[in-house]
Every structure is written in structure tokens, then in C-alpha cells.
Amino acid sequence: MTLDEESARATSLLRGKVVKQIVRHREQEVLIKFEDGSLMYADSEIKVEISILPID
């Protein structure tokens, strides 16, 4: 699967989901819990930075 295909699949699976909680156990991981019980997990060998940009 290409990166573009992976991105499109993730976009499709996440469309309409509402974030319930973001959990950080370590600098290298992020767990996002959604209201419907779905989970999204990211893990890396280096620190993962979270950036959230407001929409004007």
C-alpha cells in the first residue's frame, strides 16, 4: 500500500469520528480514543509531537 493509499484509507475510517480522549504514556506514543470506542495508536522510535492548528 502506498502512503497516498494509506492516507486515503485512514481519512475514510476516521471521517465523522469524535475524539473522546488523547493519552500520552510516553513521548514516543499517542493514543486517541473516540466516542464510538475506536482507537488510533501511533508509536515511534523518536519523540512524537502533537500540533493542533485552529481554523479561522
Protein Blocks (a to p, Z undefined) as FASTA:
>chain_A
ZZklmmmmmmmmmgopacfbdcdfbfkbccdddfkopacddddfbdcdddddddZZ
